[in-house]
């Protein structure tokens, strides 16, 4: 019996796990980037565990805090005051 980690996903299913478009995975394969894949004849498959490992290896960044409406209004007000 196969566990979830060893389940093979098609190149149509894998983008849902990784969170990118299918074309992005195709481009990564072409460039030799992205998650490890298995080519069988003319089809590509991804092990679920390889997709998780790829996601774990991606750098994490903290999103920049968006400016509040008050900050934007204050900036606009300062720009109007400048000579």
C-alpha positions in Angstrom: 0.0 0.0 0.0 1.3 3.5 -0.9 1.5 6.2 1.7 0.7 9.8 0.9 4.4 10.7 0.9 5.1 8.2 -2.0 2.0 9.1 -4.0 2.9 10.2 -7.6 1.2 13.3 -8.8 0.8 14.3 -12.4 2.1 17.6 -13.7 -1.5 18.8 -13.6 -1.9 17.9 -9.9 1.5 19.1 -8.6 0.9 22.8 -9.1 -1.9 22.7 -6.6 0.5 21.4 -3.9 3.3 23.9 -4.8 1.1 26.9 -5.4 2.3 27.8 -8.9 0.9 27.4 -12.3 1.6 24.4 -14.5 3.5 26.5 -16.9 5.8 27.5 -14.1 6.6 23.9 -13.3 7.2 23.2 -16.9 9.7 26.2 -17.1 11.4 25.0 -14.0 11.9 21.6 -15.5 13.3 23.1 -18.6 15.7 25.2 -16.6 16.7 22.4 -14.2 15.1 24.1 -11.2 12.2 23.3 -9.0 11.1 20.1 -7.4 12.5 16.7 -8.4 10.4 15.0 -11.0 10.2 11.6 -12.7 9.8 11.4 -16.4 8.1 8.3 -17.8 8.0 8.3 -21.5 6.6 11.8 -22.3 4.9 12.3 -18.9 6.2 13.9 -15.8 5.3 12.9 -12.2 6.2 14.3 -8.8 6.4 12.4 -5.5 4.3 14.2 -2.9 7.3 14.0 -0.5 9.5 15.7 -3.1 7.1 18.6 -3.4 7.0 19.0 0.4 10.8 18.9 0.5 11.0 21.5 -2.2 8.6 23.8 -0.4 10.6 23.4 2.8 13.8 24.3 1.0 12.4 27.6 -0.3 13.7 30.7 1.4 11.2 32.4 3.6 10.7 36.1 3.5 8.7 38.4 5.7 6.2 40.4 3.7 6.6 44.2 4.0 4.0 45.7 6.1 1.6 47.6 4.0 1.2 51.2 4.8 -2.0 52.2 6.6 -4.3 54.8 5.1 -3.3 57.2 7.8 0.4 56.9 6.8 -0.5 57.4 3.1 -2.6 60.5 4.0 0.2 61.9 6.2 2.7 61.5 3.4 0.4 63.2 0.9 -0.1 66.0 3.3 3.7 66.5 3.8 4.2 66.6 0.1 1.6 69.4 -0.3 3.3 71.4 2.4 6.8 71.3 0.8 7.7 74.5 -1.1 
